[in-house]
Amino acid sequence: MNSFNTHDDTLKIVEKYQNSGLQVKIFNQSQYPRMVAEDLMPWPAKGQTDKSGWYPPGHGNVFDALQNSGMLAELLAEGKEYVFIANSDNLGATVDLKILKHLIHNQNEYCMEVTPKTLADVKGGTLISYEGRVQLLEIAQVPDEHVGEFKSIQKFKIFNTNNLWVNLKAIKRLVEADALNMEIIPNPKEVDGVKVLQLETAAGAAIRFFDKAIGINVPRSRFLPVKATSDLLLVQSDLYTIEDGLVIRNPARTKAENPAIELSSEFKKVADFLKRFKSIPSILHLDSLKVTGDVWFGSGIVLKGKVIVEAKKGEKLVLPDDLTLEDQLVTVGPTYSSL
């Protein structure tokens, strides 16, 4: 599912697979007019007629978009029964036939994959039982005085990966009955100096409308989002390999958690990130990495333990090839200090 913002770029990528034997289906989600915050009037009605006046209304729109695009009817006509929905940036989201078999056997119309929460996931939505049904609880729904409790990894031990399995006939039934009344998530933004409001929905919130809906606790390996260049560094390193199209964590990594990586704004854009590394460092035995400023990495670098690399404003720091850093602070020179 694309938005009007991503559709053309996706088509260019899909063209590469025309002769691969793969069948790639594409459909667009809805587009809604942004509302001007001061009077709640649609921005296009006030003259903003280009793309900036519109927005895609969140991944909760997937159910209506499947129906409105004709994709739902097409899949049902082909004999398909379930759809696996996942964020495109989650490299761990793959079809697991064991899960599918369980859903078919137990006639579950909806399944949400959850995984154990860590300190990095404290804002993630969790499953609760409310009014006799499984429901998703998001941090935005929690009163301020209970936010600390919600973030506790002792009390709420799982969070939503947004890997969802949904029965297609159930989607058709609920969409045609206009029964998917999911909670509206207000998303205020500022575009071209104008404060606007977007009203969005989340696909996970639909869980309470489906019969025999369940959550399944899955390994952390099924949640591997790449949302920033710090995540890209992880998956491009020796910490992961690709086997049969699947991103597999290197079993030589003995610690359960991945290294904590923090890169400064110089690394924010992918093009800038890539040009600052001659090759991606080895981070198999890294605990944490913090990089600040105009820093450039040579090839064959190995990082272990806790590593901090700092270049102050106006300085440039180039790390030489074949360097090994373990529990060290590196500053311009380069100068090395133990941590």
C-alpha positions as CSV (number, residue, x, y, z in Angstrom):
1,M,0.0,0.0,0.0
2,N,1.3,3.4,-1.0
3,S,0.3,6.9,-0.4
4,F,0.2,9.5,-3.2
5,N,3.6,10.7,-1.9
6,T,5.3,7.3,-2.4
7,H,3.4,5.7,-5.4
8,D,5.7,6.9,-8.2
9,D,8.9,6.0,-6.4
10,T,7.5,2.5,-5.6
11,L,6.7,1.9,-9.3
12,K,10.3,2.6,-10.2
13,I,11.5,0.0,-7.7
14,V,8.9,-2.6,-8.8
15,E,10.0,-2.2,-12.4
16,K,13.3,-4.0,-11.5
17,Y,11.3,-7.2,-10.8
18,Q,9.2,-7.4,-13.9
19,N,11.1,-10.4,-15.2
20,S,11.7,-12.1,-11.8
21,G,8.6,-14.2,-11.8
22,L,7.3,-12.3,-8.7
23,Q,3.8,-10.9,-8.7
24,V,3.9,-7.5,-7.0
25,K,0.5,-5.8,-6.4
26,I,0.3,-2.1,-5.7
27,F,-2.6,0.0,-4.5
28,N,-2.9,3.5,-3.0
29,Q,-4.4,4.5,0.3
30,S,-6.8,7.4,0.6
31,Q,-5.8,11.0,0.7
32,Y,-7.6,13.5,3.0
33,P,-7.4,17.3,3.1
34,R,-5.4,18.8,5.9
35,M,-7.4,21.1,8.2
36,V,-6.2,24.5,9.1
37,A,-5.8,24.4,12.9
38,E,-7.2,27.9,13.6
39,D,-10.6,27.3,12.0
40,L,-10.7,23.6,11.2
41,M,-11.4,24.3,7.5
42,P,-10.0,22.0,4.8
43,W,-6.8,23.6,3.6
44,P,-7.5,22.9,-0.1
45,A,-10.8,24.8,0.2
46,K,-8.7,27.8,1.2
47,G,-6.6,27.7,-1.9
48,Q,-3.9,25.1,-1.0
49,T,-4.5,22.8,-4.0
50,D,-1.1,21.2,-4.4
51,K,0.1,18.0,-2.6
52,S,0.9,19.9,0.6
53,G,-2.8,20.4,1.2
54,W,-3.4,16.7,1.5
55,Y,-2.2,13.8,3.7
56,P,-2.4,10.0,3.9
57,P,-4.5,9.2,7.0
58,G,-2.3,6.5,8.7
59,H,-2.0,2.8,8.2
60,G,-5.4,2.2,9.8
61,N,-6.8,3.2,6.4
62,V,-5.5,-0.1,4.9
63,F,-8.8,-1.8,5.3
64,D,-10.8,0.8,3.5
65,A,-8.1,1.2,0.9
66,L,-8.1,-2.5,0.2
67,Q,-11.9,-2.3,-0.5
68,N,-11.9,1.0,-2.4
69,S,-9.0,0.1,-4.7
70,G,-10.6,-3.2,-5.7
71,M,-7.6,-5.1,-4.3
72,L,-9.7,-6.8,-1.7
73,A,-12.1,-8.2,-4.3
74,E,-9.2,-9.2,-6.5
75,L,-7.5,-11.2,-3.7
76,L,-10.7,-12.9,-2.7
77,A,-11.4,-13.9,-6.3
78,E,-7.9,-15.5,-6.4
79,G,-8.9,-17.6,-3.4
80,K,-6.7,-15.8,-0.9
81,E,-7.9,-16.0,2.7
82,Y,-5.5,-14.0,4.8
83,V,-3.3,-10.8,4.3
84,F,-0.1,-10.2,6.2
85,I,0.3,-6.5,6.9
86,A,3.6,-5.0,8.1
87,N,5.5,-1.7,8.1
88,S,7.7,-1.6,5.0
89,D,10.7,-0.5,7.1
90,N,10.5,-3.7,9.3
91,L,13.1,-6.0,7.8
92,G,12.1,-8.8,10.2
93,A,8.5,-8.9,9.0
94,T,8.4,-12.1,6.9
95,V,5.6,-14.6,6.2
96,D,5.7,-17.4,8.9
97,L,3.6,-20.4,7.8
98,K,3.4,-21.7,11.4
99,I,1.5,-18.5,12.4
100,L,-0.8,-18.8,9.4
101,K,-1.5,-22.5,10.1
102,H,-2.4,-21.6,13.7
103,L,-4.9,-18.9,12.6
104,I,-6.6,-21.1,10.0
105,H,-6.9,-24.0,12.5
106,N,-8.4,-21.8,15.2
107,Q,-10.4,-19.5,12.9
108,N,-8.8,-16.4,14.2
109,E,-9.8,-13.4,12.1
110,Y,-7.0,-11.1,13.3
111,C,-3.6,-11.6,14.9
112,M,-1.2,-9.0,16.2
113,E,2.4,-10.0,16.7
114,V,3.9,-8.7,19.9
115,T,7.4,-9.0,21.3
116,P,9.0,-8.4,24.7
117,K,9.4,-4.7,25.5
118,T,12.9,-3.2,26.2
119,L,13.8,0.3,27.4
120,A,13.9,1.4,23.7
121,D,10.3,0.4,23.2
122,V,8.6,2.0,26.2
123,K,6.3,4.1,24.1
124,G,5.0,1.2,22.0
125,G,1.4,0.2,22.2
126,T,0.4,-2.9,24.2
127,L,-2.5,-5.3,24.3
128,I,-5.1,-5.3,27.1
129,S,-8.4,-7.0,27.8
130,Y,-11.2,-4.5,28.0
131,E,-14.9,-5.0,28.0
132,G,-14.4,-8.7,27.1
133,R,-12.3,-8.1,24.0
134,V,-8.6,-7.8,23.1
135,Q,-7.7,-4.1,22.5
136,L,-4.7,-2.1,21.7
137,L,-3.6,0.6,24.3
138,E,-1.5,3.4,22.9
139,I,0.5,5.9,25.0
140,A,-1.6,8.7,23.6
141,Q,-4.7,7.2,25.3
142,V,-3.0,7.0,28.7
143,P,-3.7,9.9,31.2
144,D,-0.5,11.8,32.1
145,E,-0.5,10.5,35.7
146,H,-0.3,6.9,34.4
147,V,2.3,7.3,31.6
148,G,5.1,6.2,33.9
149,E,3.2,3.0,34.7
150,F,2.5,2.4,31.0
151,K,6.2,2.7,30.2
152,S,7.1,0.1,32.9
153,I,8.6,-3.0,31.3
154,Q,7.7,-4.9,34.4
155,K,4.0,-4.2,34.2
156,F,3.5,-4.0,30.4
157,K,6.0,-6.6,29.1
158,I,5.0,-6.7,25.4
159,F,4.5,-4.2,22.6
160,N,2.9,-4.1,19.2
161,T,5.3,-4.9,16.3
162,N,2.6,-3.9,13.8
163,N,3.0,-7.2,12.1
164,L,-0.7,-8.1,11.5
165,W,-2.5,-11.1,10.1
166,V,-6.1,-10.4,9.0
167,N,-8.8,-12.6,7.4
168,L,-9.9,-11.0,4.1
169,K,-13.5,-12.1,4.3
170,A,-13.7,-10.5,7.8
171,I,-12.3,-7.2,6.4
172,K,-14.9,-7.3,3.7
173,R,-17.7,-7.9,6.2
174,L,-16.6,-5.1,8.6
175,V,-15.8,-2.5,5.9
176,E,-19.1,-3.0,4.1
177,A,-20.9,-2.7,7.5
178,D,-18.9,0.5,8.2
179,A,-18.0,-1.2,11.5
180,L,-14.3,-0.3,11.9
181,N,-14.8,2.7,14.1
182,M,-11.2,3.0,15.2
183,E,-10.0,5.8,17.5
184,I,-9.0,9.0,15.8
185,I,-5.4,10.1,16.4
186,P,-4.9,13.9,16.0
187,N,-1.6,14.7,14.4
188,P,-0.7,18.4,14.5
189,K,1.9,19.6,12.0
190,E,3.3,22.8,10.6
191,V,3.5,23.0,6.8
192,D,4.9,26.0,5.0
193,G,4.4,28.0,8.2
194,V,0.8,27.0,8.5
195,K,-0.4,25.0,11.5
196,V,-2.5,22.2,10.3
197,L,-4.2,19.1,11.7
198,Q,-4.3,15.6,10.4
199,L,-6.7,13.0,11.7
200,E,-5.3,9.5,11.4
201,T,-6.0,5.9,12.5
202,A,-3.8,2.9,13.3
203,A,-4.3,-0.6,11.9
204,G,-3.6,-2.2,15.3
205,A,-6.6,-0.4,16.8
206,A,-8.9,-2.5,14.6
207,I,-8.2,-5.7,16.6
208,R,-11.2,-5.2,18.9
209,F,-13.7,-5.5,15.9
210,F,-12.6,-8.9,14.7
211,D,-13.8,-12.3,16.0
212,K,-11.4,-14.5,17.9
213,A,-8.7,-11.8,17.6
214,I,-5.4,-12.8,19.3
215,G,-1.9,-11.6,20.0
216,I,1.1,-13.9,19.5
217,N,4.4,-13.3,21.3
218,V,7.1,-13.6,18.7
219,P,10.9,-13.4,18.9
220,R,12.6,-10.0,18.7
221,S,14.0,-11.0,15.3
222,R,10.6,-10.4,13.7
223,F,10.9,-6.7,14.7
224,L,13.8,-5.0,12.9
225,P,12.8,-1.5,11.8
226,V,15.1,0.7,9.9
227,K,13.8,4.3,10.5
228,A,17.1,6.1,10.8
229,T,20.7,5.8,9.6
230,S,21.7,4.4,13.0
231,D,19.4,1.5,12.3
232,L,20.9,1.2,8.8
233,L,24.4,0.9,10.3
234,L,23.2,-2.0,12.4
235,V,21.8,-4.0,9.5
236,Q,24.6,-3.2,7.1
237,S,27.2,-4.4,9.6
238,D,28.5,-7.9,10.4
239,L,25.8,-8.1,13.0
240,Y,23.4,-9.3,10.3
241,T,23.6,-11.4,7.1
242,I,21.0,-12.2,4.4
243,E,20.1,-15.8,3.9
244,D,17.4,-16.8,1.3
245,G,16.2,-13.2,1.3
246,L,15.8,-13.1,5.1
247,V,17.8,-10.7,7.4
248,I,19.4,-13.0,10.0
249,R,21.2,-11.9,13.1
250,N,24.8,-13.2,13.4
251,P,24.8,-16.0,16.0
252,A,28.3,-14.9,17.0
253,R,26.7,-12.0,18.8
254,T,26.5,-13.3,22.4
255,K,24.5,-10.4,23.9
256,A,20.7,-10.5,23.4
257,E,20.3,-6.7,22.8
258,N,21.8,-4.8,19.8
259,P,24.3,-2.1,20.3
260,A,23.0,1.4,21.1
261,I,24.0,3.7,18.3
262,E,23.7,7.5,18.2
263,L,24.8,9.4,15.1
264,S,24.8,13.2,14.9
265,S,23.0,15.3,12.2
266,E,25.9,15.0,9.8
267,F,24.9,11.3,9.3
268,K,21.1,11.9,9.1
269,K,20.6,11.7,5.3
270,V,21.4,8.3,3.7
271,A,23.7,9.9,1.1
272,D,25.8,11.6,3.8
273,F,25.8,8.5,5.9
274,L,27.2,6.3,3.1
275,K,29.9,8.7,2.0
276,R,31.3,8.9,5.6
277,F,32.1,5.2,5.7
278,K,34.7,3.6,3.5
279,S,33.3,0.4,4.8
280,I,30.8,-0.3,7.6
281,P,32.8,-1.1,10.8
282,S,32.6,-4.4,12.6
283,I,30.3,-4.0,15.6
284,L,29.8,-7.6,16.6
285,H,31.2,-6.9,20.1
286,L,30.0,-3.3,20.4
287,D,27.9,-2.2,23.3
288,S,27.3,1.5,22.4
289,L,28.6,4.0,19.8
290,K,28.1,7.8,19.9
291,V,29.4,9.9,17.0
292,T,29.3,13.7,17.0
293,G,30.4,16.1,14.3
294,D,32.3,15.9,11.0
295,V,33.6,12.4,11.4
296,W,34.8,10.0,8.6
297,F,35.5,6.3,9.0
298,G,38.2,4.4,7.2
299,S,37.9,0.8,6.0
300,G,38.3,-2.3,8.2
301,I,37.5,-0.6,11.5
302,V,36.5,-2.7,14.5
303,L,34.4,-1.3,17.3
304,K,34.1,-3.0,20.7
305,G,32.6,-2.1,24.1
306,K,31.7,1.6,24.5
307,V,33.0,3.9,21.9
308,I,32.6,7.7,21.6
309,V,33.9,9.7,18.6
310,E,33.8,13.5,18.8
311,A,34.7,16.3,16.5
312,K,33.9,19.8,17.7
313,K,32.4,22.4,15.5
314,G,34.8,23.4,12.8
315,E,36.9,20.3,13.3
316,K,37.2,17.3,11.0
317,L,38.1,13.8,12.3
318,V,39.2,11.0,10.0
319,L,39.6,7.5,11.5
320,P,42.3,5.6,9.8
321,D,41.9,2.2,8.1
322,D,42.2,-1.1,10.1
323,L,41.7,0.7,13.4
324,T,40.4,-1.2,16.5
325,L,38.6,0.8,19.2
326,E,37.5,-0.7,22.5
327,D,36.1,1.3,25.4
328,Q,37.7,4.5,24.0
329,L,36.9,8.2,23.4
330,V,38.4,9.5,20.2
331,T,38.8,13.2,19.5
332,V,40.6,15.2,16.8
333,G,44.2,14.3,16.3
334,P,43.1,11.6,16.4
335,T,43.6,11.3,20.2
336,Y,42.5,8.2,22.1
337,S,41.4,8.1,25.7
338,S,40.2,5.2,27.7
339,L,36.6,5.2,29.0
